[in-house]
Amino acid sequence: MDAIPGRLRWRCRRGMLELDLVLGRFLHVHCAGLTAQQLAEFDALLDLPDQVLWQLVRETQGAATDVLGLLRTCGGVDE
């Protein structure tokens, strides 16, 4: 059985190739180990428009939540 819920996988399909790659990598590497709170946070991040989410992922300054920090590592951004 797939460890990644289909609804979550579907929500990670975006209009930006860069986000598709980062979110796909995130699901593959981190999704199974996330807590319920982290999954809820990730789900809330997926409500953001592509450009806003991409800017948050690429941001290198400022505080990051646990999930955003993991997303940044999947996007090749070192903190």
C-alpha positions as a Markdown table, in Angstrom:
| # | Residue | x | y | z |
|---|---|---|---|---|
| 1 | Met | 0.0 | 0.0 | 0.0 |
| 2 | Asp | 1.2 | 3.5 | -0.8 |
| 3 | Ala | 2.3 | 5.5 | 2.2 |
| 4 | Ile | 1.5 | 8.8 | 0.6 |
| 5 | Pro | -2.2 | 9.6 | 0.5 |
| 6 | Gly | -3.6 | 10.1 | -3.0 |
| 7 | Arg | -5.2 | 13.4 | -2.1 |
| 8 | Leu | -1.9 | 14.8 | -0.9 |
| 9 | Arg | 0.0 | 13.5 | -4.0 |
| 10 | Trp | -2.7 | 15.2 | -6.2 |
| 11 | Arg | -2.4 | 18.5 | -4.4 |
| 12 | Cys | 1.4 | 18.5 | -5.0 |
| 13 | Arg | 0.8 | 18.6 | -8.8 |
| 14 | Arg | 1.3 | 22.3 | -9.5 |
| 15 | Gly | 1.5 | 24.6 | -12.5 |
| 16 | Met | 5.3 | 25.2 | -11.9 |
| 17 | Leu | 7.7 | 22.5 | -12.9 |
| 18 | Glu | 10.1 | 23.6 | -10.1 |
| 19 | Leu | 7.5 | 23.1 | -7.5 |
| 20 | Asp | 6.5 | 19.7 | -8.9 |
| 21 | Leu | 10.1 | 18.6 | -8.5 |
| 22 | Val | 10.5 | 19.9 | -5.0 |
| 23 | Leu | 7.2 | 18.7 | -3.7 |
| 24 | Gly | 7.6 | 15.3 | -5.4 |
| 25 | Arg | 11.1 | 14.9 | -3.7 |
| 26 | Phe | 9.6 | 16.1 | -0.4 |
| 27 | Leu | 6.8 | 13.5 | -0.6 |
| 28 | His | 9.3 | 10.7 | -1.5 |
| 29 | Val | 11.8 | 11.5 | 1.2 |
| 30 | His | 9.8 | 13.0 | 4.1 |
| 31 | Cys | 6.1 | 12.3 | 4.0 |
| 32 | Ala | 6.1 | 8.9 | 5.7 |
| 33 | Gly | 7.9 | 10.4 | 8.8 |
| 34 | Leu | 5.7 | 13.5 | 9.3 |
| 35 | Thr | 3.6 | 13.9 | 12.3 |
| 36 | Ala | -0.1 | 14.7 | 12.0 |
| 37 | Gln | 0.7 | 18.4 | 12.9 |
| 38 | Gln | 3.4 | 18.5 | 10.2 |
| 39 | Leu | 1.1 | 17.0 | 7.6 |
| 40 | Ala | -1.5 | 19.6 | 8.5 |
| 41 | Glu | 1.1 | 22.4 | 8.1 |
| 42 | Phe | 2.2 | 20.9 | 4.7 |
| 43 | Asp | -1.4 | 20.8 | 3.6 |
| 44 | Ala | -1.9 | 24.4 | 4.6 |
| 45 | Leu | 1.3 | 25.4 | 2.6 |
| 46 | Leu | -0.3 | 23.7 | -0.5 |
| 47 | Asp | -3.2 | 26.2 | -0.2 |
| 48 | Leu | -0.8 | 29.0 | -1.2 |
| 49 | Pro | -0.5 | 30.2 | -4.8 |
| 50 | Asp | 2.5 | 28.7 | -6.7 |
| 51 | Gln | 4.5 | 31.9 | -6.8 |
| 52 | Val | 4.1 | 32.5 | -3.1 |
| 53 | Leu | 5.0 | 28.9 | -2.2 |
| 54 | Trp | 8.0 | 28.9 | -4.5 |
| 55 | Gln | 9.3 | 32.2 | -2.9 |
| 56 | Leu | 9.0 | 30.6 | 0.6 |
| 57 | Val | 10.8 | 27.5 | -0.6 |
| 58 | Arg | 13.6 | 29.5 | -2.2 |
| 59 | Glu | 13.9 | 32.0 | 0.7 |
| 60 | Thr | 17.2 | 31.6 | 2.5 |
| 61 | Gln | 16.7 | 34.2 | 5.3 |
| 62 | Gly | 14.3 | 34.2 | 8.2 |
| 63 | Ala | 12.7 | 31.6 | 10.3 |
| 64 | Ala | 11.3 | 28.4 | 8.8 |
| 65 | Thr | 8.8 | 26.0 | 10.3 |
| 66 | Asp | 9.9 | 22.3 | 10.4 |
| 67 | Val | 8.0 | 21.5 | 7.2 |
| 68 | Leu | 9.2 | 24.6 | 5.4 |
| 69 | Gly | 12.8 | 23.7 | 6.4 |
| 70 | Leu | 12.4 | 20.2 | 5.0 |
| 71 | Leu | 10.9 | 21.7 | 1.8 |
| 72 | Arg | 13.9 | 24.0 | 1.5 |
| 73 | Thr | 16.3 | 21.1 | 1.7 |
| 74 | Cys | 14.4 | 19.4 | -1.1 |
| 75 | Gly | 14.7 | 22.5 | -3.2 |
| 76 | Gly | 18.5 | 22.6 | -2.9 |
| 77 | Val | 18.5 | 25.6 | -0.5 |
| 78 | Asp | 20.9 | 25.5 | 2.3 |
| 79 | Glu | 20.0 | 27.2 | 5.5 |
